């Protein structure tokens, strides 16, 4: 079920219209750059690279 949802989300995002970098004003681009830098500085959610691990235990139940 999880994989079906992930695939559907990926497909929807691929079809979504995304603004081009060239459509951003310099101020908008600076904000995006700052936000990306902050996100890259965050520690990973877990050691295994699985974002679900922060939400669910080893039995698939919510933490």
ROBALO-483268 format. One record per residue (C-alpha): residue number from 1; x, y, z. Coordinates in nm, 4 decimals, padded with zeros to 6 digits. Layout:
% residues N
   nr         x         y         z
  NUM         X         Y         Z
...
END
This chain:
% residues 63
   nr         x         y         z
    1   00.0000   00.0000   00.0000
    2   00.2811   00.2406   00.0919
    3   00.4561   00.1795  -00.2394
    4   00.1342   00.2453  -00.4331
    5   00.0922   00.5794  -00.2566
    6   00.4574   00.6715  -00.3133
    7   00.4282   00.5894  -00.6825
    8   00.1069   00.7902  -00.7170
    9   00.2652   01.0909  -00.5455
   10   00.5775   01.0688  -00.7641
   11   00.3618   01.0501  -01.0771
   12   00.1484   01.3450  -00.9679
   13   00.4555   01.5540  -00.8896
   14   00.6089   01.4662  -01.2254
   15   00.2945   01.5916  -01.4004
   16   00.2623   01.9035  -01.1855
   17   00.3627   02.2297  -01.3430
   18   00.6729   02.3586  -01.1716
   19   00.8001   02.7119  -01.2032
   20   01.1273   02.7471  -01.3822
   21   01.4250   02.8861  -01.1919
   22   01.4291   03.1654  -01.4493
   23   01.0739   03.2629  -01.3425
   24   01.1940   03.3555  -00.9935
   25   01.2890   03.7072  -00.8984
   26   01.6327   03.7545  -00.7427
   27   01.4652   03.7971  -00.4018
   28   01.2687   03.4732  -00.4469
   29   01.5800   03.2881  -00.5584
   30   01.7687   03.4136  -00.2517
   31   01.4869   03.2858  -00.0268
   32   01.4929   02.9465  -00.1984
   33   01.8715   02.9281  -00.1607
   34   01.8488   03.0098   00.2115
   35   01.5758   02.7520   00.2648
   36   01.7727   02.4814   00.0810
   37   02.0830   02.5597   00.2854
   38   01.8815   02.5232   00.6081
   39   01.7335   02.1933   00.4917
   40   02.0744   02.0529   00.3949
   41   02.2052   02.1422   00.7429
   42   01.9351   01.9344   00.9180
   43   02.0370   01.5960   01.0559
   44   01.8854   01.2874   00.8899
   45   01.5641   01.1556   01.0417
   46   01.7220   00.8184   01.1122
   47   02.0351   00.6210   01.0353
   48   01.8662   00.3948   00.7810
   49   01.7428   00.6680   00.5489
   50   01.3822   00.5627   00.6077
   51   01.1636   00.8674   00.6807
   52   00.8820   00.6411   00.8053
   53   01.1022   00.5231   01.0933
   54   01.0423   00.8508   01.2770
   55   00.6657   00.7960   01.2589
   56   00.6207   00.4175   01.2963
   57   00.7738   00.1506   01.5160
   58   00.9145  -00.1832   01.3943
   59   00.5605  -00.3278   01.3880
   60   00.4218  -00.0518   01.1676
   61   00.2329   00.1125   01.4515
   62   00.2417   00.4886   01.5109
   63   00.4943   00.5993   01.7680
END
